[in-house]
Amino acid sequence: MTETLRRLVISKIQKIELKTLAEFMAELLHNKNFGYYATRDPLGSIGDCTTTREIPQIFGELTGLRVLHPLQQREFLITMRINERAER
C-alpha cells in the first residue's frame, strides 16, 4: 500500500466514511488513483494472480516438500513412489 493511499484510507476511517469491511476493501482495491487495480495489472507473467489450473500443481509440490523436508533434515533414506491422479 502506498503512503498516499494509506493516508487517504486513514482519513476516511476517521471521518466515518468507511463503515464496513467491504467499503474498506473496495477503497483499497478500486480507488481510481491509488487502488490496487488502478496502479498495476495483476494478471500476466509479472502479475500476482494465479489461475485455477495452476493450483493443483502448486498444492502437490508444496505438500511433497512439506512431507520430504523433515525426513531430509533427519537424513532418512527413503524410496517413494508418487502417483498423481488428475480428473479430466
N, C-alpha and C positions, 0 to 999 in steps of 0.2 A: 504494500500500500504506500502510495506516495505521501509525502508530508502534507501536500496541499489537500489531498483527499482526506487524510486523517483529520486535519483541522476543520474541514467542511463538515464531516460527519459528527465530530465532537460538538461543533456549533449547533447543528440541527438537533442533536440529542438534548443539549442544554435548553434549546428553545421549545422542546417537546414536539418537534416536527416529525421525528421518527418514533412512533409509539409502539411498533411491533417489530419482532424479529424479521418478518417479511419485508417491512419498509426499510429496515437497516440493510438487509442483504440486497434489496433492489437498488438502493443508493450506491453500495459498493460495486455492484456488478454493472449497472446500467447508467450511471451518471454520464451525461453527454461529453463532458470534458475530461474527467479523471477516472471514470469507472473502468473496471477490468476489461470489458468488451470494447470500450472506446479506445483503449490505449494499446491493444495487441490483438493478434489473431490467434486464438487458442488452438486452431486446427493446423494440420500440415506437419511437415517434418520438424519444424522448430517449435511447434505448439506444445501445450502441456496436457491436452486431452488424449485419451486413448479410445480405440474402438472396441466394441464388444467382441470382435473376432480375436483380439489380442489378449483378452482377459484370461481365458483358459490356459493359454501358453504361459503367461506370466505366473498364474496361480501354481501350475505344475512345477515350474522352475523354482519358485520360492519355497514350495513345500519340500521339494527334493533337497534344497540347500538346508532347510530347517532340520531335516532328518539326518543328513550326512555330516554336517559341520560338527555337531557334538561328538559323533563317532570318530571323525578325523582328529579331533582335539585329544581324544583318548588313545589314539593310534590303534584303533581296531582295524584289523584287516578283514574286509568283508567282500563278498561277491554278491551282487544284486542283479536281479533282472527286473526291469521296469517295463510294464506293458501299458500302453496308452489306448484307451478306448474312446473313440470320438463318435458322437451321434451325428449322423448326416442325413 
